[in-house]
Amino acid sequence: MTMTDELIEQFNRLDEAQQQRLLNFARILTKTPKVQGEPGTRIVQAVGFFDAQALDEIEAAINEGTEDIDWRGWE
């Protein structure tokens, strides 16, 4: 199924008021300028702070440190 097909399918499931809201949003979205960012690798190369190994270590630390939630830590 293409994205267009799926969009039409989802649109047809909405009631008339929801369809109008979606249409209004789509009209606004088409008038909004596209935001283009920079790939992270390009920023890292430009800044030069981190090498690939350091980035891998940072990613591993984030992944390890975010697996568990300490619910009591917020009290």
PDB file with one MODEL, atoms N, CA, C and O in Angstrom:
MODEL        1
ATOM      1  N   MET A   1       0.849  -1.174   0.000  1.00  0.00           N
ATOM      2  CA  MET A   1       0.000   0.000   0.000  1.00  0.00           C
ATOM      3  C   MET A   1       0.899   1.243   0.000  1.00  0.00           C
ATOM      4  O   MET A   1       1.844   1.330   0.784  1.00  0.00           O
ATOM      5  N   THR A   2       0.609   2.171  -0.854  1.00  0.00           N
ATOM      6  CA  THR A   2       1.396   3.395  -0.894  1.00  0.00           C
ATOM      7  C   THR A   2       0.971   4.330   0.239  1.00  0.00           C
ATOM      8  O   THR A   2      -0.079   4.140   0.853  1.00  0.00           O
ATOM      9  N   MET A   3       1.785   5.322   0.500  1.00  0.00           N
ATOM     10  CA  MET A   3       1.457   6.293   1.529  1.00  0.00           C
ATOM     11  C   MET A   3       0.169   7.042   1.174  1.00  0.00           C
ATOM     12  O   MET A   3      -0.649   7.329   2.048  1.00  0.00           O
ATOM     13  N   THR A   4      -0.004   7.351  -0.099  1.00  0.00           N
ATOM     14  CA  THR A   4      -1.222   8.033  -0.541  1.00  0.00           C
ATOM     15  C   THR A   4      -2.448   7.164  -0.286  1.00  0.00           C
ATOM     16  O   THR A   4      -3.469   7.651   0.201  1.00  0.00           O
ATOM     17  N   ASP A   5      -2.346   5.881  -0.614  1.00  0.00           N
ATOM     18  CA  ASP A   5      -3.462   4.965  -0.366  1.00  0.00           C
ATOM     19  C   ASP A   5      -3.801   4.902   1.119  1.00  0.00           C
ATOM     20  O   ASP A   5      -4.970   4.941   1.503  1.00  0.00           O
ATOM     21  N   GLU A   6      -2.773   4.806   1.943  1.00  0.00           N
ATOM     22  CA  GLU A   6      -3.007   4.722   3.382  1.00  0.00           C
ATOM     23  C   GLU A   6      -3.614   6.017   3.905  1.00  0.00           C
ATOM     24  O   GLU A   6      -4.505   5.989   4.753  1.00  0.00           O
ATOM     25  N   LEU A   7      -3.136   7.151   3.403  1.00  0.00           N
ATOM     26  CA  LEU A   7      -3.684   8.438   3.831  1.00  0.00           C
ATOM     27  C   LEU A   7      -5.162   8.542   3.472  1.00  0.00           C
ATOM     28  O   LEU A   7      -5.972   8.975   4.291  1.00  0.00           O
ATOM     29  N   ILE A   8      -5.509   8.151   2.268  1.00  0.00           N
ATOM     30  CA  ILE A   8      -6.913   8.187   1.843  1.00  0.00           C
ATOM     31  C   ILE A   8      -7.750   7.236   2.679  1.00  0.00           C
ATOM     32  O   ILE A   8      -8.873   7.565   3.062  1.00  0.00           O
ATOM     33  N   GLU A   9      -7.211   6.058   2.963  1.00  0.00           N
ATOM     34  CA  GLU A   9      -7.934   5.086   3.784  1.00  0.00           C
ATOM     35  C   GLU A   9      -8.208   5.650   5.179  1.00  0.00           C
ATOM     36  O   GLU A   9      -9.323   5.538   5.690  1.00  0.00           O
ATOM     37  N   GLN A  10      -7.202   6.250   5.785  1.00  0.00           N
ATOM     38  CA  GLN A  10      -7.379   6.832   7.113  1.00  0.00           C
ATOM     39  C   GLN A  10      -8.342   8.019   7.061  1.00  0.00           C
ATOM     40  O   GLN A  10      -9.180   8.181   7.948  1.00  0.00           O
ATOM     41  N   PHE A  11      -8.222   8.841   6.030  1.00  0.00           N
ATOM     42  CA  PHE A  11      -9.101   9.987   5.850  1.00  0.00           C
ATOM     43  C   PHE A  11     -10.557   9.545   5.782  1.00  0.00           C
ATOM     44  O   PHE A  11     -11.429  10.166   6.391  1.00  0.00           O
ATOM     45  N   ASN A  12     -10.816   8.488   5.053  1.00  0.00           N
ATOM     46  CA  ASN A  12     -12.187   7.996   4.884  1.00  0.00           C
ATOM     47  C   ASN A  12     -12.774   7.436   6.180  1.00  0.00           C
ATOM     48  O   ASN A  12     -13.992   7.298   6.290  1.00  0.00           O
ATOM     49  N   ARG A  13     -11.948   7.118   7.141  1.00  0.00           N
ATOM     50  CA  ARG A  13     -12.431   6.615   8.432  1.00  0.00           C
ATOM     51  C   ARG A  13     -12.865   7.745   9.369  1.00  0.00           C
ATOM     52  O   ARG A  13     -13.522   7.499  10.381  1.00  0.00           O
ATOM     53  N   LEU A  14     -12.498   8.968   9.033  1.00  0.00           N
ATOM     54  CA  LEU A  14     -12.811  10.115   9.883  1.00  0.00           C
ATOM     55  C   LEU A  14     -14.223  10.620   9.613  1.00  0.00           C
ATOM     56  O   LEU A  14     -14.758  10.464   8.515  1.00  0.00           O
ATOM     57  N   ASP A  15     -14.819  11.235  10.645  1.00  0.00           N
ATOM     58  CA  ASP A  15     -16.106  11.882  10.398  1.00  0.00           C
ATOM     59  C   ASP A  15     -15.860  13.215   9.696  1.00  0.00           C
ATOM     60  O   ASP A  15     -14.710  13.627   9.541  1.00  0.00           O
ATOM     61  N   GLU A  16     -16.919  13.888   9.271  1.00  0.00           N
ATOM     62  CA  GLU A  16     -16.770  15.092   8.461  1.00  0.00           C
ATOM     63  C   GLU A  16     -16.000  16.203   9.181  1.00  0.00           C
ATOM     64  O   GLU A  16     -15.191  16.894   8.562  1.00  0.00           O
ATOM     65  N   ALA A  17     -16.243  16.377  10.470  1.00  0.00           N
ATOM     66  CA  ALA A  17     -15.536  17.412  11.231  1.00  0.00           C
ATOM     67  C   ALA A  17     -14.037  17.103  11.312  1.00  0.00           C
ATOM     68  O   ALA A  17     -13.208  18.005  11.188  1.00  0.00           O
ATOM     69  N   GLN A  18     -13.696  15.841  11.519  1.00  0.00           N
ATOM     70  CA  GLN A  18     -12.291  15.444  11.576  1.00  0.00           C
ATOM     71  C   GLN A  18     -11.631  15.616  10.215  1.00  0.00           C
ATOM     72  O   GLN A  18     -10.479  16.043  10.127  1.00  0.00           O
ATOM     73  N   GLN A  19     -12.364  15.283   9.152  1.00  0.00           N
ATOM     74  CA  GLN A  19     -11.824  15.462   7.811  1.00  0.00           C
ATOM     75  C   GLN A  19     -11.529  16.937   7.545  1.00  0.00           C
ATOM     76  O   GLN A  19     -10.512  17.266   6.934  1.00  0.00           O
ATOM     77  N   GLN A  20     -12.419  17.829   8.001  1.00  0.00           N
ATOM     78  CA  GLN A  20     -12.197  19.253   7.808  1.00  0.00           C
ATOM     79  C   GLN A  20     -10.960  19.726   8.558  1.00  0.00           C
ATOM     80  O   GLN A  20     -10.176  20.518   8.033  1.00  0.00           O
ATOM     81  N   ARG A  21     -10.781  19.237   9.801  1.00  0.00           N
ATOM     82  CA  ARG A  21      -9.591  19.595  10.586  1.00  0.00           C
ATOM     83  C   ARG A  21      -8.326  19.126   9.891  1.00  0.00           C
ATOM     84  O   ARG A  21      -7.336  19.855   9.826  1.00  0.00           O
ATOM     85  N   LEU A  22      -8.362  17.899   9.370  1.00  0.00           N
ATOM     86  CA  LEU A  22      -7.195  17.355   8.674  1.00  0.00           C
ATOM     87  C   LEU A  22      -6.899  18.160   7.411  1.00  0.00           C
ATOM     88  O   LEU A  22      -5.740  18.441   7.108  1.00  0.00           O
ATOM     89  N   LEU A  23      -7.932  18.527   6.684  1.00  0.00           N
ATOM     90  CA  LEU A  23      -7.754  19.330   5.478  1.00  0.00           C
ATOM     91  C   LEU A  23      -7.154  20.693   5.820  1.00  0.00           C
ATOM     92  O   LEU A  23      -6.246  21.165   5.135  1.00  0.00           O
ATOM     93  N   ASN A  24      -7.659  21.317   6.872  1.00  0.00           N
ATOM     94  CA  ASN A  24      -7.099  22.599   7.302  1.00  0.00           C
ATOM     95  C   ASN A  24      -5.628  22.461   7.672  1.00  0.00           C
ATOM     96  O   ASN A  24      -4.806  23.305   7.315  1.00  0.00           O
ATOM     97  N   PHE A  25      -5.303  21.383   8.395  1.00  0.00           N
ATOM     98  CA  PHE A  25      -3.911  21.139   8.775  1.00  0.00           C
ATOM     99  C   PHE A  25      -3.043  20.943   7.534  1.00  0.00           C
ATOM    100  O   PHE A  25      -1.941  21.486   7.456  1.00  0.00           O
ATOM    101  N   ALA A  26      -3.530  20.174   6.570  1.00  0.00           N
ATOM    102  CA  ALA A  26      -2.765  19.919   5.347  1.00  0.00           C
ATOM    103  C   ALA A  26      -2.516  21.223   4.591  1.00  0.00           C
ATOM    104  O   ALA A  26      -1.432  21.429   4.046  1.00  0.00           O
ATOM    105  N   ARG A  27      -3.507  22.093   4.558  1.00  0.00           N
ATOM    106  CA  ARG A  27      -3.335  23.385   3.885  1.00  0.00           C
ATOM    107  C   ARG A  27      -2.264  24.220   4.579  1.00  0.00           C
ATOM    108  O   ARG A  27      -1.436  24.846   3.918  1.00  0.00           O
ATOM    109  N   ILE A  28      -2.280  24.229   5.899  1.00  0.00           N
ATOM    110  CA  ILE A  28      -1.263  24.968   6.656  1.00  0.00           C
ATOM    111  C   ILE A  28       0.111  24.348   6.420  1.00  0.00           C
ATOM    112  O   ILE A  28       1.093  25.061   6.211  1.00  0.00           O
ATOM    113  N   LEU A  29       0.173  23.029   6.454  1.00  0.00           N
ATOM    114  CA  LEU A  29       1.443  22.328   6.291  1.00  0.00           C
ATOM    115  C   LEU A  29       2.079  22.607   4.933  1.00  0.00           C
ATOM    116  O   LEU A  29       3.297  22.752   4.836  1.00  0.00           O
ATOM    117  N   THR A  30       1.272  22.682   3.899  1.00  0.00           N
ATOM    118  CA  THR A  30       1.833  22.940   2.565  1.00  0.00           C
ATOM    119  C   THR A  30       2.390  24.347   2.432  1.00  0.00           C
ATOM    120  O   THR A  30       3.201  24.609   1.543  1.00  0.00           O
ATOM    121  N   LYS A  31       1.970  25.249   3.297  1.00  0.00           N
ATOM    122  CA  LYS A  31       2.470  26.630   3.260  1.00  0.00           C
ATOM    123  C   LYS A  31       3.648  26.840   4.205  1.00  0.00           C
ATOM    124  O   LYS A  31       4.249  27.914   4.222  1.00  0.00           O
ATOM    125  N   THR A  32       3.970  25.837   4.975  1.00  0.00           N
ATOM    126  CA  THR A  32       5.068  25.920   5.934  1.00  0.00           C
ATOM    127  C   THR A  32       6.379  25.586   5.227  1.00  0.00           C
ATOM    128  O   THR A  32       6.473  24.571   4.538  1.00  0.00           O
ATOM    129  N   PRO A  33       7.393  26.440   5.397  1.00  0.00           N
ATOM    130  CA  PRO A  33       8.671  26.122   4.747  1.00  0.00           C
ATOM    131  C   PRO A  33       9.263  24.830   5.290  1.00  0.00           C
ATOM    132  O   PRO A  33       9.121  24.507   6.469  1.00  0.00           O
ATOM    133  N   LYS A  34       9.922  24.109   4.415  1.00  0.00           N
ATOM    134  CA  LYS A  34      10.571  22.862   4.821  1.00  0.00           C
ATOM    135  C   LYS A  34      11.777  23.192   5.681  1.00  0.00           C
ATOM    136  O   LYS A  34      12.560  24.090   5.372  1.00  0.00           O
ATOM    137  N   VAL A  35      11.907  22.451   6.759  1.00  0.00           N
ATOM    138  CA  VAL A  35      13.048  22.626   7.657  1.00  0.00           C
ATOM    139  C   VAL A  35      14.072  21.565   7.306  1.00  0.00           C
ATOM    140  O   VAL A  35      13.781  20.370   7.349  1.00  0.00           O
ATOM    141  N   GLN A  36      15.261  22.001   6.962  1.00  0.00           N
ATOM    142  CA  GLN A  36      16.317  21.048   6.639  1.00  0.00           C
ATOM    143  C   GLN A  36      17.407  21.173   7.686  1.00  0.00           C
ATOM    144  O   GLN A  36      17.958  22.250   7.914  1.00  0.00           O
ATOM    145  N   GLY A  37      17.695  20.091   8.294  1.00  0.00           N
ATOM    146  CA  GLY A  37      18.753  20.059   9.291  1.00  0.00           C
ATOM    147  C   GLY A  37      20.039  19.541   8.681  1.00  0.00           C
ATOM    148  O   GLY A  37      20.151  19.301   7.479  1.00  0.00           O
ATOM    149  N   GLU A  38      20.969  19.387   9.542  1.00  0.00           N
ATOM    150  CA  GLU A  38      22.259  18.841   9.136  1.00  0.00           C
ATOM    151  C   GLU A  38      22.397  17.446   9.719  1.00  0.00           C
ATOM    152  O   GLU A  38      22.004  17.219  10.863  1.00  0.00           O
ATOM    153  N   PRO A  39      22.944  16.506   8.959  1.00  0.00           N
ATOM    154  CA  PRO A  39      23.193  15.183   9.522  1.00  0.00           C
ATOM    155  C   PRO A  39      24.170  15.291  10.697  1.00  0.00           C
ATOM    156  O   PRO A  39      25.097  16.100  10.669  1.00  0.00           O
ATOM    157  N   GLY A  40      23.961  14.495  11.694  1.00  0.00           N
ATOM    158  CA  GLY A  40      24.822  14.526  12.871  1.00  0.00           C
ATOM    159  C   GLY A  40      26.284  14.325  12.547  1.00  0.00           C
ATOM    160  O   GLY A  40      27.151  14.955  13.153  1.00  0.00           O
ATOM    161  N   THR A  41      26.565  13.449  11.592  1.00  0.00           N
ATOM    162  CA  THR A  41      27.973  13.197  11.242  1.00  0.00           C
ATOM    163  C   THR A  41      28.636  14.451  10.681  1.00  0.00           C
ATOM    164  O   THR A  41      29.819  14.693  10.916  1.00  0.00           O
ATOM    165  N   ARG A  42      27.879  15.235   9.949  1.00  0.00           N
ATOM    166  CA  ARG A  42      28.445  16.462   9.383  1.00  0.00           C
ATOM    167  C   ARG A  42      28.743  17.478  10.483  1.00  0.00           C
ATOM    168  O   ARG A  42      29.763  18.167  10.448  1.00  0.00           O
ATOM    169  N   ILE A  43      27.848  17.559  11.448  1.00  0.00           N
ATOM    170  CA  ILE A  43      28.070  18.485  12.562  1.00  0.00           C
ATOM    171  C   ILE A  43      29.287  18.053  13.366  1.00  0.00           C
ATOM    172  O   ILE A  43      30.121  18.880  13.735  1.00  0.00           O
ATOM    173  N   VAL A  44      29.387  16.767  13.634  1.00  0.00           N
ATOM    174  CA  VAL A  44      30.529  16.254  14.397  1.00  0.00           C
ATOM    175  C   VAL A  44      31.828  16.541  13.655  1.00  0.00           C
ATOM    176  O   VAL A  44      32.815  16.947  14.269  1.00  0.00           O
ATOM    177  N   GLN A  45      31.835  16.339  12.362  1.00  0.00           N
ATOM    178  CA  GLN A  45      33.041  16.606  11.578  1.00  0.00           C
ATOM    179  C   GLN A  45      33.403  18.088  11.626  1.00  0.00           C
ATOM    180  O   GLN A  45      34.576  18.449  11.726  1.00  0.00           O
ATOM    181  N   ALA A  46      32.386  18.936  11.553  1.00  0.00           N
ATOM    182  CA  ALA A  46      32.648  20.372  11.552  1.00  0.00           C
ATOM    183  C   ALA A  46      33.171  20.841  12.906  1.00  0.00           C
ATOM    184  O   ALA A  46      34.064  21.685  12.973  1.00  0.00           O
ATOM    185  N   VAL A  47      32.618  20.295  13.973  1.00  0.00           N
ATOM    186  CA  VAL A  47      33.018  20.712  15.314  1.00  0.00           C
ATOM    187  C   VAL A  47      34.300  20.008  15.733  1.00  0.00           C
ATOM    188  O   VAL A  47      35.188  20.620  16.326  1.00  0.00           O
ATOM    189  N   GLY A  48      34.390  18.717  15.422  1.00  0.00           N
ATOM    190  CA  GLY A  48      35.597  17.972  15.708  1.00  0.00           C
ATOM    191  C   GLY A  48      35.766  17.560  17.154  1.00  0.00           C
ATOM    192  O   GLY A  48      36.856  17.142  17.544  1.00  0.00           O
ATOM    193  N   PHE A  49      34.724  17.663  17.961  1.00  0.00           N
ATOM    194  CA  PHE A  49      34.837  17.311  19.377  1.00  0.00           C
ATOM    195  C   PHE A  49      34.924  15.806  19.614  1.00  0.00           C
ATOM    196  O   PHE A  49      35.651  15.352  20.497  1.00  0.00           O
ATOM    197  N   PHE A  50      34.188  15.043  18.831  1.00  0.00           N
ATOM    198  CA  PHE A  50      34.056  13.623  19.102  1.00  0.00           C
ATOM    199  C   PHE A  50      34.523  12.809  17.907  1.00  0.00           C
ATOM    200  O   PHE A  50      34.293  13.169  16.753  1.00  0.00           O
ATOM    201  N   ASP A  51      35.179  11.711  18.214  1.00  0.00           N
ATOM    202  CA  ASP A  51      35.492  10.767  17.161  1.00  0.00           C
ATOM    203  C   ASP A  51      34.452   9.648  17.218  1.00  0.00           C
ATOM    204  O   ASP A  51      33.608   9.627  18.114  1.00  0.00           O
ATOM    205  N   ALA A  52      34.513   8.730  16.271  1.00  0.00           N
ATOM    206  CA  ALA A  52      33.506   7.667  16.190  1.00  0.00           C
ATOM    207  C   ALA A  52      33.474   6.828  17.454  1.00  0.00           C
ATOM    208  O   ALA A  52      32.394   6.439  17.900  1.00  0.00           O
ATOM    209  N   GLN A  53      34.631   6.536  18.046  1.00  0.00           N
ATOM    210  CA  GLN A  53      34.679   5.722  19.259  1.00  0.00           C
ATOM    211  C   GLN A  53      33.989   6.453  20.407  1.00  0.00           C
ATOM    212  O   GLN A  53      33.231   5.838  21.158  1.00  0.00           O
ATOM    213  N   ALA A  54      34.237   7.743  20.555  1.00  0.00           N
ATOM    214  CA  ALA A  54      33.611   8.507  21.632  1.00  0.00           C
ATOM    215  C   ALA A  54      32.098   8.524  21.461  1.00  0.00           C
ATOM    216  O   ALA A  54      31.361   8.396  22.438  1.00  0.00           O
ATOM    217  N   LEU A  55      31.636   8.680  20.237  1.00  0.00           N
ATOM    218  CA  LEU A  55      30.194   8.681  19.987  1.00  0.00           C
ATOM    219  C   LEU A  55      29.576   7.325  20.313  1.00  0.00           C
ATOM    220  O   LEU A  55      28.471   7.256  20.851  1.00  0.00           O
ATOM    221  N   ASP A  56      30.293   6.243  19.988  1.00  0.00           N
ATOM    222  CA  ASP A  56      29.811   4.907  20.334  1.00  0.00           C
ATOM    223  C   ASP A  56      29.714   4.749  21.845  1.00  0.00           C
ATOM    224  O   ASP A  56      28.755   4.162  22.346  1.00  0.00           O
ATOM    225  N   GLU A  57      30.698   5.266  22.573  1.00  0.00           N
ATOM    226  CA  GLU A  57      30.678   5.184  24.030  1.00  0.00           C
ATOM    227  C   GLU A  57      29.528   6.007  24.615  1.00  0.00           C
ATOM    228  O   GLU A  57      28.874   5.572  25.563  1.00  0.00           O
ATOM    229  N   ILE A  58      29.285   7.177  24.061  1.00  0.00           N
ATOM    230  CA  ILE A  58      28.182   8.015  24.525  1.00  0.00           C
ATOM    231  C   ILE A  58      26.859   7.307  24.288  1.00  0.00           C
ATOM    232  O   ILE A  58      26.002   7.273  25.171  1.00  0.00           O
ATOM    233  N   GLU A  59      26.689   6.738  23.091  1.00  0.00           N
ATOM    234  CA  GLU A  59      25.462   6.021  22.772  1.00  0.00           C
ATOM    235  C   GLU A  59      25.250   4.842  23.709  1.00  0.00           C
ATOM    236  O   GLU A  59      24.136   4.615  24.182  1.00  0.00           O
ATOM    237  N   ALA A  60      26.315   4.089  23.982  1.00  0.00           N
ATOM    238  CA  ALA A  60      26.216   2.941  24.886  1.00  0.00           C
ATOM    239  C   ALA A  60      25.829   3.395  26.289  1.00  0.00           C
ATOM    240  O   ALA A  60      25.009   2.752  26.944  1.00  0.00           O
ATOM    241  N   ALA A  61      26.412   4.500  26.756  1.00  0.00           N
ATOM    242  CA  ALA A  61      26.089   5.014  28.090  1.00  0.00           C
ATOM    243  C   ALA A  61      24.637   5.449  28.173  1.00  0.00           C
ATOM    244  O   ALA A  61      23.972   5.209  29.182  1.00  0.00           O
ATOM    245  N   ILE A  62      24.144   6.081  27.129  1.00  0.00           N
ATOM    246  CA  ILE A  62      22.735   6.497  27.111  1.00  0.00           C
ATOM    247  C   ILE A  62      21.832   5.280  27.136  1.00  0.00           C
ATOM    248  O   ILE A  62      20.865   5.235  27.896  1.00  0.00           O
ATOM    249  N   ASN A  63      22.142   4.292  26.306  1.00  0.00           N
ATOM    250  CA  ASN A  63      21.315   3.090  26.248  1.00  0.00           C
ATOM    251  C   ASN A  63      21.327   2.335  27.568  1.00  0.00           C
ATOM    252  O   ASN A  63      20.291   1.835  28.005  1.00  0.00           O
ATOM    253  N   GLU A  64      22.479   2.249  28.200  1.00  0.00           N
ATOM    254  CA  GLU A  64      22.581   1.538  29.469  1.00  0.00           C
ATOM    255  C   GLU A  64      21.879   2.301  30.589  1.00  0.00           C
ATOM    256  O   GLU A  64      21.272   1.694  31.471  1.00  0.00           O
ATOM    257  N   GLY A  65      21.961   3.610  30.556  1.00  0.00           N
ATOM    258  CA  GLY A  65      21.417   4.422  31.638  1.00  0.00           C
ATOM    259  C   GLY A  65      19.937   4.710  31.541  1.00  0.00           C
ATOM    260  O   GLY A  65      19.361   5.296  32.457  1.00  0.00           O
ATOM    261  N   THR A  66      19.308   4.309  30.445  1.00  0.00           N
ATOM    262  CA  THR A  66      17.893   4.629  30.284  1.00  0.00           C
ATOM    263  C   THR A  66      16.998   3.403  30.240  1.00  0.00           C
ATOM    264  O   THR A  66      15.815   3.511  29.915  1.00  0.00           O
ATOM    265  N   GLU A  67      17.541   2.254  30.559  1.00  0.00           N
ATOM    266  CA  GLU A  67      16.724   1.046  30.510  1.00  0.00           C
ATOM    267  C   GLU A  67      15.792   0.920  31.702  1.00  0.00           C
ATOM    268  O   GLU A  67      14.686   0.394  31.574  1.00  0.00           O
ATOM    269  N   ASP A  68      16.224   1.395  32.848  1.00  0.00           N
ATOM    270  CA  ASP A  68      15.424   1.265  34.064  1.00  0.00           C
ATOM    271  C   ASP A  68      14.979   2.640  34.534  1.00  0.00           C
ATOM    272  O   ASP A  68      15.695   3.630  34.385  1.00  0.00           O
ATOM    273  N   ILE A  69      13.788   2.680  35.102  1.00  0.00           N
ATOM    274  CA  ILE A  69      13.257   3.921  35.657  1.00  0.00           C
ATOM    275  C   ILE A  69      13.254   3.798  37.169  1.00  0.00           C
ATOM    276  O   ILE A  69      12.725   2.833  37.722  1.00  0.00           O
ATOM    277  N   ASP A  70      13.837   4.760  37.824  1.00  0.00           N
ATOM    278  CA  ASP A  70      13.839   4.807  39.290  1.00  0.00           C
ATOM    279  C   ASP A  70      12.672   5.687  39.717  1.00  0.00           C
ATOM    280  O   ASP A  70      12.816   6.900  39.874  1.00  0.00           O
ATOM    281  N   TRP A  71      11.500   5.053  39.903  1.00  0.00           N
ATOM    282  CA  TRP A  71      10.287   5.805  40.229  1.00  0.00           C
ATOM    283  C   TRP A  71      10.434   6.549  41.547  1.00  0.00           C
ATOM    284  O   TRP A  71       9.850   7.620  41.709  1.00  0.00           O
ATOM    285  N   ARG A  72      11.185   6.022  42.475  1.00  0.00           N
ATOM    286  CA  ARG A  72      11.369   6.685  43.771  1.00  0.00           C
ATOM    287  C   ARG A  72      12.344   7.855  43.679  1.00  0.00           C
ATOM    288  O   ARG A  72      12.388   8.701  44.573  1.00  0.00           O
ATOM    289  N   GLY A  73      13.109   7.903  42.622  1.00  0.00           N
ATOM    290  CA  GLY A  73      14.075   8.968  42.446  1.00  0.00           C
ATOM    291  C   GLY A  73      13.444  10.339  42.242  1.00  0.00           C
ATOM    292  O   GLY A  73      14.122  11.360  42.359  1.00  0.00           O
ATOM    293  N   TRP A  74      12.151  10.364  41.938  1.00  0.00           N
ATOM    294  CA  TRP A  74      11.449  11.622  41.694  1.00  0.00           C
ATOM    295  C   TRP A  74      10.752  12.151  42.923  1.00  0.00           C
ATOM    296  O   TRP A  74      10.165  13.232  42.883  1.00  0.00           O
ATOM    297  N   GLU A  75      10.805  11.416  44.006  1.00  0.00           N
ATOM    298  CA  GLU A  75      10.088  11.844  45.216  1.00  0.00           C
ATOM    299  C   GLU A  75      10.871  12.889  45.969  1.00  0.00           C
ATOM    300  O   GLU A  75      10.422  13.364  47.012  1.00  0.00           O
TER     301      GLU A  75
ENDMDL
END
